Amino acid sequence: MAEAALPRRSLVFWALLALLAAILCAVGIATHLSPSTTPAGTAALQRVILLQATLPRAAMAVLCGAALGLSGLLLQRVLRNPLAEPSTLGISAGAQLAMAAAAIYAPFLLEAGREGVALAGGLVAVALVLALNWRRDLEPVSVVLAGMMVSLTATAASAALILANGEYMFSLFIWGGGTLAQQGWEPTLSIALRLVLVAGASLLLLRPLTILGLDEANARSLGVALYATRFMVIGLAVWLAASVTAQVGIIGFIGLAAPALAHLSGARSPRQKLIAAPLLGAILLWLADGLVQLFAGSGGERIPTGAATAFLGGPLLLWLLPRLRMLEWPSLSARPHVTRRAARPAFLLGLLLILALVASAMALALGRGPEGWNLAHGALFHDLLAFRGPRVAIAAAAGAMLAAAGTIMQRLTGNPLASPEILGVGTGAGVGLAAVLYLSATPGNGAQLAGAAVGALTVLVIMLVIAARSGFGPERLLLAGIAMSALCSAILTAAIATGNQQAFRLLEWIGGSTNEASASEAWLACVAAALLIAPLFFTFRWLDILPLGQTVAHALGLPLAMSRLLLVIFCAGLTAVASLLVGPLSFIGLIAPHLARLIGLHRPLAGLAGAIAIGSGLMILSDWLSRMVAFPYQLPLGLFASLIGGTYLIWMLGRGESREAA
């Protein structure tokens, strides 16, 4: 009886949301149907706006929402991954990067057809993600990690292109935030055609889609051409998502939330989900766009619809996490990789320190000039030190702080995926920074640091509360991190879309540029790193016991509440300072602790020290590459930090063995 009541309640709930979206749409239409007291020319103009802008926009919201819901469902079904959708797999970010690059370097391609450009970018992104995970049989969490790496890297590259071309490309960022404004029916009809074709193909593939929900051995025994079917369905989903991105920009969360909400609403069979997910996606996007138009000011809309969907979808996804069953999906912690403990950790730490110092010396002395490569010494070295020294110091301090924060977070949560980048703590610091920039005309470094710290602390506390909830494993924590990261990113997108001076400051921060680093900032970074990292070495007993769980911690007399609170405060401070200096787009906080464990530094004290040395060295190398690769132009530090972090993830994922072989 209760099971039958759930779908009825869900049906009423979604019907009410659809009615609300329809009312908002009707309000928009009514504004263009004013009485005939207005001049004839104005009435004619209102009719044109109604027929060529308002109605196409409403139709586009419904169609794009349905398309993204269907695309997300297909990706989740064929990859057997509840976290898969166009945004988490890097498809949308790859499409945006392809269009940005084409707009600058090959505009004729956009004239020939921007949908083809977006499709190429999306296909390259998803092909890279699949290639990285093929040996692991497309393990769900590994797929999402690779997707996040691709997405972060593509986002950093897009930000770099926009910054390099100034206001000419700034509108591309606003478009990339997802805007449904229309000037005719042609794009709407284009999306409608593709939606009908993919929906029809999905119905024809209903039996293979049903079988693909089983494990691979059973799917093969039932006669399904596994790889051919996977590629076919993935191609359809990417084509649909890229078409939406090409027309309206990046709209996140719909493809992730709609299938999950369809399941919670009572849809169980693939046929039911193929109907429910597009319908719920259409309702969500239609409602979000209606709210965007309702709260638009006299100067027009300043919040892209894609950002508004994350405002709705982020809290919604956090709410449904306890209700979302993931028992059907493979577990992240099912087969942890075991490495040997180092016999001589002190020797390894000394070697890591030497390598970091060598990287510093190289970054200070080796460079490119008008006459090519040179090794600075003497007076030239002294002159260049004033420019290179602050950058190297900031990079080293930021890398050390991110590595320390990542080590703490992984120990606190017992989750190898925890890091400032994955759990949205870095973007939370950005939200705090944005608040300070918009509340004060000339905020100082102290105010910016305080705002970033408050933002990072808020997100970190939310993530730890989620981690502490009973039954929450690594997969759910990762999903919560994606939700929180997207929510914070939506706030940043809305702030940047205003296009004022603060917006350019935030865009530079996202890219992680250190081009204007000063000696005072370098001293501040080094002092902050020393003050925040040094006390952590006295907490090694806490870091050793916390991963063992609450029961063991109490039995060993660990002051659980106090230890967690202090570590959370230190972690928030480390993330805030590091993110303020180099932006949020980096995997240093994730990979530095992994590399330390990989070489055998498992004990908390040695692991923390090793991660700090590795993080500093990697960030210094990233800064040097950002100066050298496109000389005389200087590219964002965050881009190269993501590339180096992504290289490690590629190696880590590529060396994994298949689950079947295990």
C-alpha positions as CSV (number, residue, x, y, z in Angstrom):
1,M,0.0,0.0,0.0
2,A,2.8,2.4,0.9
3,E,4.6,1.5,-2.3
4,A,1.6,2.4,-4.4
5,A,1.2,5.7,-2.5
6,L,4.7,6.8,-3.3
7,P,4.2,7.2,-7.1
8,R,0.8,8.9,-6.5
9,R,2.4,11.5,-4.1
10,S,5.3,11.9,-6.6
11,L,2.9,12.4,-9.5
12,V,1.0,15.1,-7.5
13,F,4.3,16.8,-6.6
14,W,5.6,16.9,-10.1
15,A,2.2,18.0,-11.5
16,L,2.3,21.0,-9.1
17,L,5.8,21.9,-10.2
18,A,4.7,21.7,-13.8
19,L,1.7,23.9,-13.0
20,L,4.0,26.4,-11.4
21,A,6.3,26.5,-14.4
22,A,3.3,26.9,-16.7
23,I,2.1,29.9,-14.5
24,L,5.5,31.5,-14.7
25,C,5.5,31.0,-18.5
26,A,2.0,32.5,-18.7
27,V,3.1,35.6,-16.7
28,G,5.8,36.1,-19.3
29,I,3.4,35.7,-22.2
30,A,0.9,38.1,-20.5
31,T,3.4,40.9,-20.5
32,H,3.3,40.9,-24.3
33,L,-0.5,40.9,-24.5
34,S,-1.1,44.3,-23.1
35,P,-4.3,46.2,-23.9
36,S,-4.7,48.1,-27.1
37,T,-4.1,51.5,-25.4
38,T,-0.5,51.3,-26.4
39,P,0.6,52.7,-29.8
40,A,0.1,50.4,-32.8
41,G,3.8,50.1,-33.4
42,T,4.5,49.0,-29.8
43,A,1.7,46.4,-30.0
44,A,3.2,45.0,-33.2
45,L,6.6,44.9,-31.6
46,Q,5.2,43.0,-28.6
47,R,3.6,40.4,-30.9
48,V,6.9,39.9,-32.6
49,I,8.7,39.5,-29.3
50,L,6.0,37.0,-28.1
51,L,6.1,34.9,-31.3
52,Q,9.8,35.0,-32.0
53,A,11.4,35.2,-28.5
54,T,9.0,34.3,-25.6
55,L,7.3,31.3,-27.0
56,P,10.5,29.8,-28.6
57,R,12.2,30.3,-25.3
58,A,9.5,28.4,-23.4
59,A,9.6,25.6,-25.9
60,M,13.4,25.5,-25.8
61,A,13.4,25.2,-22.0
62,V,11.1,22.2,-22.2
63,L,13.0,20.5,-25.1
64,C,16.5,21.1,-23.6
65,G,15.4,19.8,-20.2
66,A,13.9,16.7,-21.8
67,A,17.0,16.2,-24.0
68,L,19.4,16.5,-21.0
69,G,17.3,14.2,-18.9
70,L,17.3,11.6,-21.6
71,S,21.0,12.0,-22.3
72,G,21.8,11.6,-18.6
73,L,19.6,8.5,-18.3
74,L,21.3,6.9,-21.3
75,L,24.8,7.6,-20.0
76,Q,23.9,6.3,-16.6
77,R,22.3,3.1,-18.0
78,V,25.0,2.2,-20.4
79,L,27.9,3.0,-18.0
80,R,26.0,1.5,-15.0
81,N,27.0,4.7,-13.2
82,P,24.5,6.9,-11.2
83,L,27.0,9.8,-11.4
84,A,27.2,10.0,-15.2
85,E,25.8,12.9,-17.0
86,P,27.1,15.4,-19.7
87,S,28.7,17.7,-17.1
88,T,30.4,15.1,-14.9
89,L,31.8,13.3,-17.9
90,G,33.3,16.5,-19.3
91,I,31.1,16.5,-22.4
92,S,29.7,20.0,-21.9
93,A,33.0,21.5,-20.9
94,G,34.7,19.9,-23.9
95,A,32.0,21.2,-26.2
96,Q,32.4,24.7,-24.8
97,L,36.2,24.6,-25.2
98,A,35.9,23.5,-28.8
99,M,33.6,26.3,-29.6
100,A,35.8,28.9,-27.8
101,A,38.9,27.7,-29.7
102,A,37.0,27.7,-33.0
103,A,35.7,31.3,-32.3
104,I,39.3,32.5,-32.0
105,Y,41.3,30.3,-34.3
106,A,38.8,29.0,-36.9
107,P,35.7,31.1,-37.0
108,F,34.8,29.6,-40.4
109,L,34.0,26.3,-38.6
110,L,31.3,28.0,-36.5
111,E,29.9,29.5,-39.7
112,A,29.7,26.0,-41.2
113,G,27.9,24.6,-38.2
114,R,28.6,25.2,-34.5
115,E,26.8,22.0,-33.6
116,G,29.5,20.0,-35.4
117,V,32.2,21.8,-33.5
118,A,30.4,21.2,-30.1
119,L,29.9,17.5,-31.0
120,A,33.6,17.1,-31.8
121,G,34.6,18.6,-28.5
122,G,32.1,16.5,-26.6
123,L,33.2,13.3,-28.4
124,V,36.9,14.0,-27.7
125,A,36.1,14.5,-24.0
126,V,34.0,11.4,-23.6
127,A,36.5,9.3,-25.7
128,L,39.3,10.4,-23.4
129,V,37.3,9.5,-20.3
130,L,36.4,6.1,-21.7
131,A,40.0,5.4,-22.8
132,L,41.3,6.2,-19.3
133,N,38.9,3.7,-17.7
134,W,38.8,0.9,-20.2
135,R,41.2,-1.4,-18.3
136,R,39.1,-0.8,-15.2
137,D,35.9,-1.9,-17.1
138,L,34.5,1.6,-16.7
139,E,34.4,1.5,-12.9
140,P,31.8,4.2,-11.9
141,V,33.9,6.3,-9.5
142,S,37.0,6.2,-11.8
143,V,34.9,7.3,-14.7
144,V,33.6,10.3,-12.8
145,L,37.1,11.2,-11.5
146,A,38.4,11.2,-15.1
147,G,35.4,13.2,-16.2
148,M,36.0,15.8,-13.5
149,M,39.7,16.0,-14.5
150,V,38.7,16.5,-18.2
151,S,36.0,19.0,-17.2
152,L,38.3,21.0,-14.9
153,T,41.1,21.1,-17.5
154,A,38.7,22.2,-20.3
155,T,37.1,24.9,-18.0
156,A,40.6,26.2,-17.1
157,A,41.5,26.3,-20.8
158,S,38.3,28.1,-21.7
159,A,39.0,30.7,-19.0
160,A,42.5,31.2,-20.3
161,L,41.2,31.8,-23.8
162,I,38.6,34.3,-22.5
163,L,41.1,36.2,-20.4
164,A,43.6,36.3,-23.4
165,N,40.9,37.9,-25.6
166,G,39.3,40.3,-23.1
167,E,35.8,41.6,-23.6
168,Y,35.6,40.2,-27.1
169,M,35.2,36.7,-25.6
170,F,33.5,37.6,-22.3
171,S,30.1,37.1,-23.8
172,L,31.2,33.5,-24.5
173,F,31.5,32.9,-20.8
174,I,28.0,34.2,-20.1
175,W,26.7,32.0,-23.0
176,G,28.6,29.1,-21.5
177,G,26.7,29.6,-18.3
178,G,23.6,28.5,-20.2
179,T,21.1,31.1,-21.6
180,L,17.9,30.1,-23.2
181,A,17.2,33.5,-24.9
182,Q,15.9,32.9,-28.5
183,Q,15.4,35.0,-31.6
184,G,13.4,32.6,-33.6
185,W,12.2,29.0,-33.9
186,E,15.0,27.4,-35.9
187,P,17.2,26.3,-32.9
188,T,14.0,25.0,-31.1
189,L,13.0,22.9,-34.1
190,S,16.6,21.6,-34.4
191,I,16.6,20.4,-30.8
192,A,13.1,18.9,-31.2
193,L,14.2,16.9,-34.2
194,R,17.2,15.5,-32.4
195,L,15.2,14.7,-29.3
196,V,12.6,12.8,-31.4
197,L,15.3,10.8,-33.2
198,V,17.2,9.9,-30.0
199,A,14.0,9.0,-28.1
200,G,12.9,6.8,-31.0
201,A,16.3,5.1,-31.2
202,S,16.2,4.6,-27.4
203,L,12.9,2.8,-27.6
204,L,14.2,0.6,-30.4
205,L,17.2,-0.2,-28.1
206,L,15.0,-0.9,-25.1
207,R,15.9,-4.6,-24.8
208,P,19.7,-4.0,-25.0
209,L,19.3,-1.1,-22.5
210,T,17.5,-3.4,-20.1
211,I,20.2,-6.1,-20.4
212,L,23.0,-3.5,-20.0
213,G,21.8,-2.9,-16.5
214,L,23.1,-6.4,-15.7
215,D,26.8,-7.2,-15.2
216,E,28.9,-7.8,-18.4
217,A,29.0,-11.6,-18.2
218,N,25.2,-11.9,-18.1
219,A,24.8,-9.3,-20.8
220,R,27.1,-11.3,-23.1
221,S,25.3,-14.5,-22.3
222,L,22.0,-13.0,-23.4
223,G,23.5,-12.2,-26.8
224,V,24.1,-8.4,-26.5
225,A,27.0,-7.0,-28.6
226,L,28.3,-5.2,-25.5
227,Y,30.8,-2.8,-26.9
228,A,28.9,-2.0,-30.1
229,T,25.8,-1.2,-28.1
230,R,27.7,0.8,-25.6
231,F,29.3,3.0,-28.2
232,M,26.0,3.4,-30.1
233,V,24.1,4.6,-27.0
234,I,27.0,6.8,-25.8
235,G,27.2,8.4,-29.3
236,L,23.4,9.2,-29.2
237,A,23.7,10.7,-25.7
238,V,26.7,12.8,-26.6
239,W,25.1,14.0,-29.8
240,L,22.0,15.1,-27.9
241,A,24.0,16.8,-25.1
242,A,26.4,18.5,-27.6
243,S,23.4,19.8,-29.6
244,V,22.0,21.4,-26.4
245,T,25.4,22.9,-25.5
246,A,25.8,24.3,-29.0
247,Q,22.5,26.1,-28.9
248,V,22.2,27.3,-25.3
249,G,25.5,26.7,-23.5
250,I,26.3,24.5,-20.5
251,I,23.3,23.5,-18.4
252,G,24.3,21.2,-15.6
253,F,22.4,19.1,-13.1
254,I,19.4,18.3,-15.3
255,G,21.1,15.1,-16.7
256,L,22.1,14.1,-13.2
257,A,19.0,14.9,-11.2
258,A,16.3,13.9,-13.6
259,P,17.1,10.1,-13.7
260,A,17.6,10.0,-10.0
261,L,14.3,11.8,-9.4
262,A,12.6,9.5,-11.9
263,H,13.8,6.5,-9.8
264,L,12.6,8.2,-6.5
265,S,9.2,8.9,-8.1
266,G,8.5,5.3,-8.7
267,A,9.9,4.6,-12.2
268,R,11.7,1.2,-12.1
269,S,11.8,-0.4,-15.5
270,P,13.9,1.1,-18.4
271,R,10.7,1.9,-20.3
272,Q,9.2,3.9,-17.3
273,K,12.5,5.8,-16.9
274,L,12.7,6.6,-20.6
275,I,9.4,8.4,-20.2
276,A,9.9,9.8,-16.7
277,A,13.4,11.2,-16.9
278,P,12.8,13.5,-20.0
279,L,9.5,14.7,-18.5
280,L,11.2,15.6,-15.1
281,G,14.1,17.2,-16.9
282,A,11.7,19.4,-18.9
283,I,9.8,20.4,-15.7
284,L,13.0,21.3,-13.9
285,L,14.5,23.4,-16.6
286,W,11.2,25.1,-17.5
287,L,10.7,26.0,-13.8
288,A,14.3,27.3,-13.5
289,D,14.0,29.4,-16.6
290,G,10.7,30.8,-15.4
291,L,12.2,31.8,-12.1
292,V,15.1,33.5,-13.9
293,Q,12.7,35.6,-16.0
294,L,10.5,36.4,-12.9
295,F,13.4,37.8,-11.0
296,A,15.1,39.6,-13.9
297,G,15.7,43.3,-13.2
298,S,15.0,46.3,-15.4
299,G,18.4,45.8,-17.1
300,G,17.6,42.2,-18.1
301,E,18.6,38.9,-16.9
302,R,22.0,38.8,-15.1
303,I,21.9,35.1,-14.0
304,P,22.2,32.6,-16.8
305,T,19.6,29.8,-16.7
306,G,22.4,27.2,-16.5
307,A,23.5,28.7,-13.2
308,A,19.9,28.8,-11.9
309,T,19.6,25.1,-12.6
310,A,22.5,24.4,-10.2
311,F,20.8,26.7,-7.6
312,L,17.8,24.4,-7.7
313,G,19.7,21.1,-8.4
314,G,22.4,21.4,-5.9
315,P,20.2,21.6,-2.8
316,L,17.8,19.1,-4.4
317,L,20.6,16.5,-4.9
318,L,21.9,17.0,-1.4
319,W,18.3,16.4,-0.2
320,L,17.8,13.2,-2.1
321,L,21.2,11.7,-1.2
322,P,19.9,9.8,1.9
323,R,17.0,8.5,-0.3
324,L,19.0,7.4,-3.3
325,R,19.9,3.7,-3.3
326,M,23.3,2.9,-4.7
327,L,23.4,-0.8,-3.8
328,E,23.2,-1.7,-7.5
329,W,26.4,0.1,-8.3
330,P,29.9,-1.2,-7.8
331,S,31.6,0.0,-4.6
332,L,34.5,2.3,-4.6
333,S,36.2,0.6,-1.7
334,A,35.6,-3.0,-2.9
335,R,39.2,-3.5,-4.0
336,P,41.7,-1.0,-2.6
337,H,45.2,-0.9,-4.1
338,V,47.9,-2.0,-1.7
339,T,51.4,-0.6,-1.8
340,R,54.5,-1.4,0.2
341,R,55.6,0.6,3.2
342,A,58.9,2.4,2.7
343,A,61.7,0.8,4.6
344,R,63.6,4.2,4.9
345,P,61.0,7.0,4.9
346,A,63.5,9.6,6.0
347,F,65.6,8.9,2.9
348,L,62.5,9.3,0.7
349,L,61.5,12.6,2.4
350,G,65.0,13.9,1.9
351,L,64.9,12.9,-1.8
352,L,61.5,14.6,-2.2
353,L,62.9,17.8,-0.6
354,I,65.9,17.8,-2.9
355,L,63.6,17.4,-6.0
356,A,61.4,20.3,-4.8
357,L,64.5,22.5,-4.4
358,V,65.8,21.5,-7.8
359,A,62.4,22.4,-9.3
360,S,62.7,25.8,-7.5
361,A,66.2,26.4,-8.8
362,M,65.1,25.5,-12.3
363,A,62.0,27.8,-12.2
364,L,64.2,30.7,-11.0
365,A,67.1,30.3,-13.4
366,L,65.9,28.5,-16.5
367,G,63.7,30.4,-18.9
368,R,63.1,31.7,-22.4
369,G,63.9,35.1,-23.7
370,P,63.9,36.9,-27.0
371,E,67.0,34.9,-28.1
372,G,65.7,31.5,-26.9
373,W,66.4,29.4,-23.9
374,N,68.9,30.7,-21.3
375,L,70.2,29.9,-17.8
376,A,70.3,33.1,-15.8
377,H,73.2,33.9,-13.6
378,G,75.0,36.8,-12.1
379,A,73.3,40.2,-12.7
380,L,70.6,38.7,-15.0
381,F,69.6,36.3,-12.3
382,H,69.4,39.1,-9.7
383,D,67.2,41.2,-12.0
384,L,64.9,38.3,-12.9
385,L,64.6,37.2,-9.2
386,A,62.3,40.2,-8.5
387,F,59.8,38.8,-11.0
388,R,60.3,35.0,-10.7
389,G,60.9,34.8,-7.0
390,P,57.4,35.8,-5.8
391,R,55.7,33.4,-8.3
392,V,57.9,30.5,-7.2
393,A,57.3,31.2,-3.5
394,I,53.5,31.5,-4.0
395,A,53.4,28.3,-6.1
396,A,55.4,26.4,-3.5
397,A,53.3,27.7,-0.6
398,A,50.0,27.0,-2.4
399,G,51.1,23.5,-3.4
400,A,52.1,22.7,0.2
401,M,48.9,24.0,1.6
402,L,46.7,22.1,-0.9
403,A,48.6,18.9,-0.3
404,A,48.2,19.3,3.5
405,A,44.5,20.1,3.2
406,G,44.0,17.0,1.0
407,T,45.8,14.8,3.4
408,I,43.7,16.0,6.3
409,M,40.4,15.6,4.4
410,Q,41.3,12.1,3.3
411,R,42.1,11.1,6.9
412,L,39.0,12.8,8.3
413,T,36.6,11.1,6.0
414,G,38.5,7.9,5.4
415,N,37.9,8.6,1.7
416,P,40.7,8.5,-0.8
417,L,38.7,10.8,-3.1
418,A,38.4,13.6,-0.6
419,S,40.3,16.8,-1.6
420,P,39.5,20.5,-1.8
421,E,38.9,20.2,-5.5
422,I,36.6,17.1,-5.5
423,L,34.4,18.2,-2.5
424,G,33.9,21.8,-3.7
425,V,35.9,23.4,-0.8
426,G,38.0,25.4,-3.3
427,T,34.9,26.8,-5.1
428,G,33.4,27.5,-1.7
429,A,36.4,29.7,-1.0
430,G,35.6,31.4,-4.3
431,V,32.0,32.1,-3.2
432,G,33.4,33.7,0.0
433,L,35.8,35.8,-2.1
434,A,33.0,36.9,-4.5
435,A,30.9,38.0,-1.5
436,V,33.7,40.2,-0.2
437,L,34.4,41.7,-3.6
438,Y,30.8,42.6,-4.2
439,L,30.2,43.9,-0.7
440,S,33.2,46.1,-0.5
441,A,34.5,48.5,-3.2
442,T,38.1,48.1,-2.3
443,P,38.6,45.0,-0.1
444,G,42.1,44.4,1.3
445,N,44.0,41.2,1.3
446,G,42.8,40.5,4.9
447,A,39.1,40.9,4.0
448,Q,39.5,38.7,0.9
449,L,41.3,36.0,2.9
450,A,38.6,36.1,5.6
451,G,35.8,35.8,3.0
452,A,37.6,32.8,1.3
453,A,38.1,31.1,4.7
454,V,34.5,31.5,5.7
455,G,33.3,30.1,2.3
456,A,35.7,27.1,2.5
457,L,34.8,26.4,6.1
458,T,31.1,26.4,5.4
459,V,31.4,23.9,2.5
460,L,33.8,21.7,4.5
461,V,31.5,21.5,7.5
462,I,28.6,20.5,5.2
463,M,30.7,17.8,3.6
464,L,31.9,16.4,7.0
465,V,28.3,16.4,8.2
466,I,27.4,14.3,5.1
467,A,30.3,12.0,5.7
468,A,29.3,11.4,9.3
469,R,25.7,10.4,8.3
470,S,25.2,6.7,8.8
471,G,25.4,4.7,5.6
472,F,27.2,7.3,3.6
473,G,30.1,5.7,1.7
474,P,32.7,7.2,-0.6
475,E,30.3,7.2,-3.6
476,R,27.7,9.3,-1.8
477,L,30.3,11.7,-0.5
478,L,31.6,12.1,-4.0
479,L,28.1,12.8,-5.3
480,A,27.6,15.3,-2.5
481,G,30.9,17.0,-3.4
482,I,29.8,17.2,-7.1
483,A,26.5,18.8,-6.0
484,M,28.2,21.3,-3.7
485,S,30.9,22.1,-6.2
486,A,28.3,22.8,-8.9
487,L,26.2,24.9,-6.6
488,C,29.2,27.1,-5.7
489,S,30.2,27.2,-9.4
490,A,26.7,28.4,-10.2
491,I,27.0,31.2,-7.7
492,L,30.4,32.2,-9.2
493,T,28.9,32.0,-12.7
494,A,26.1,34.3,-11.7
495,A,28.6,36.8,-10.2
496,I,30.9,36.7,-13.2
497,A,28.0,37.2,-15.6
498,T,27.5,40.7,-14.3
499,G,30.5,41.7,-16.4
500,N,32.0,44.3,-14.1
501,Q,35.4,44.7,-12.6
502,Q,34.8,42.2,-9.9
503,A,33.7,39.7,-12.5
504,F,37.1,39.9,-14.3
505,R,38.9,39.5,-10.9
506,L,36.9,36.3,-10.3
507,L,37.6,35.1,-13.8
508,E,41.3,35.6,-13.3
509,W,41.0,33.8,-9.9
510,I,39.3,30.8,-11.6
511,G,42.2,30.5,-14.1
512,G,44.7,30.6,-11.2
513,S,46.9,33.4,-12.6
514,T,50.0,34.5,-10.7
515,N,51.2,37.0,-13.3
516,E,51.0,40.0,-11.0
517,A,52.4,38.3,-7.9
518,S,54.3,40.7,-5.6
519,A,56.9,40.2,-2.9
520,S,54.4,41.1,-0.2
521,E,52.0,38.5,-1.4
522,A,54.8,35.9,-1.5
523,W,55.7,36.7,2.1
524,L,52.1,36.4,3.2
525,A,51.8,33.1,1.4
526,C,54.9,31.7,3.0
527,V,54.0,32.9,6.5
528,A,50.5,31.6,6.2
529,A,51.8,28.2,5.0
530,A,54.2,28.0,7.9
531,L,51.6,29.0,10.6
532,L,48.9,26.6,9.2
533,I,51.1,23.6,8.4
534,A,53.5,23.5,11.4
535,P,50.8,22.6,14.0
536,L,49.6,19.7,11.9
537,F,52.8,17.7,12.7
538,F,51.7,17.6,16.3
539,T,48.4,16.0,15.3
540,F,49.8,12.9,13.8
541,R,48.2,10.7,16.5
542,W,44.8,12.1,15.6
543,L,45.4,11.5,11.9
544,D,46.4,7.9,12.6
545,I,43.3,7.1,14.7
546,L,40.5,9.0,12.9
547,P,40.4,6.8,9.8
548,L,39.7,3.8,12.1
549,G,36.2,5.1,13.0
550,Q,34.4,6.6,15.9
551,T,34.3,3.5,18.1
552,V,38.0,2.9,17.9
553,A,38.7,6.6,18.5
554,H,36.6,6.7,21.7
555,A,38.2,3.4,22.9
556,L,41.7,5.0,22.5
557,G,40.7,8.1,24.4
558,L,40.8,10.5,21.4
559,P,38.8,13.7,22.0
560,L,36.8,13.2,18.9
561,A,34.8,16.5,18.7
562,M,37.8,18.7,19.5
563,S,40.2,17.0,17.2
564,R,37.8,17.1,14.3
565,L,37.0,20.7,14.9
566,L,40.6,21.8,15.0
567,L,41.5,19.8,11.9
568,V,38.5,21.3,10.0
569,I,39.5,24.8,10.9
570,F,43.1,24.2,9.8
571,C,41.9,22.6,6.6
572,A,39.5,25.5,5.8
573,G,42.4,28.0,6.4
574,L,44.8,26.1,4.2
575,T,42.3,25.8,1.4
576,A,41.2,29.4,1.6
577,V,44.7,30.8,1.4
578,A,45.8,28.4,-1.3
579,S,42.7,29.0,-3.4
580,L,43.0,32.7,-3.0
581,L,46.5,32.5,-4.4
582,V,46.1,30.0,-7.3
583,G,42.4,29.5,-7.8
584,P,40.3,26.3,-7.5
585,L,41.3,24.4,-10.6
586,S,43.9,22.0,-9.4
587,F,44.2,18.3,-8.5
588,I,47.2,18.9,-6.2
589,G,45.1,18.3,-3.1
590,L,44.0,15.0,-4.5
591,I,47.1,13.5,-6.0
592,A,49.9,14.6,-3.6
593,P,48.6,12.4,-0.7
594,H,48.1,9.6,-3.3
595,L,51.7,9.9,-4.5
596,A,53.0,9.9,-1.0
597,R,51.2,6.7,-0.2
598,L,52.3,5.2,-3.6
599,I,56.0,5.5,-2.7
600,G,55.4,3.9,0.7
601,L,54.8,6.9,3.0
602,H,51.7,5.5,4.9
603,R,52.3,6.7,8.4
604,P,50.6,10.1,9.1
605,L,53.7,12.1,9.9
606,A,55.7,10.8,6.9
607,G,52.7,10.9,4.6
608,L,51.9,14.5,5.5
609,A,55.5,15.6,5.0
610,G,55.8,13.7,1.7
611,A,52.6,15.1,0.4
612,I,53.7,18.7,1.2
613,A,57.0,18.2,-0.6
614,I,55.3,16.6,-3.6
615,G,52.6,19.3,-3.7
616,S,55.1,22.1,-3.6
617,G,57.2,20.6,-6.4
618,L,54.2,19.9,-8.6
619,M,52.9,23.5,-8.2
620,I,56.3,25.0,-8.9
621,L,56.6,22.9,-12.1
622,S,53.1,24.0,-13.1
623,D,54.0,27.7,-12.6
624,W,57.2,27.2,-14.7
625,L,55.3,25.5,-17.5
626,S,52.7,28.3,-17.5
627,R,55.4,30.8,-18.2
628,M,57.3,28.7,-20.7
629,V,54.9,26.9,-23.0
630,A,53.4,29.9,-24.8
631,F,56.2,32.4,-24.3
632,P,56.0,35.4,-24.3
633,Y,52.4,34.9,-23.2
634,Q,51.8,33.6,-19.7
635,L,49.0,31.1,-19.1
636,P,47.0,30.4,-15.9
637,L,48.8,28.4,-13.3
638,G,45.6,26.5,-12.5
639,L,45.5,25.1,-16.1
640,F,48.9,23.4,-15.8
641,A,48.2,22.2,-12.3
642,S,45.1,20.5,-13.7
643,L,47.1,19.1,-16.6
644,I,49.8,17.6,-14.3
645,G,47.2,16.3,-11.9
646,G,45.3,14.8,-14.8
647,T,48.5,13.1,-16.1
648,Y,48.8,11.3,-12.8
649,L,45.1,10.3,-12.9
650,I,45.6,9.0,-16.4
651,W,48.5,6.8,-15.2
652,M,46.6,5.7,-12.0
653,L,43.5,4.8,-13.9
654,G,45.4,3.2,-16.8
655,R,47.3,0.8,-14.5
656,G,44.2,-0.5,-12.9
657,E,43.2,-4.1,-13.6
658,S,39.9,-5.1,-14.8
659,R,37.3,-6.3,-12.3
660,E,36.7,-9.4,-14.3
661,A,40.4,-10.3,-14.1
662,A,40.3,-9.9,-10.4
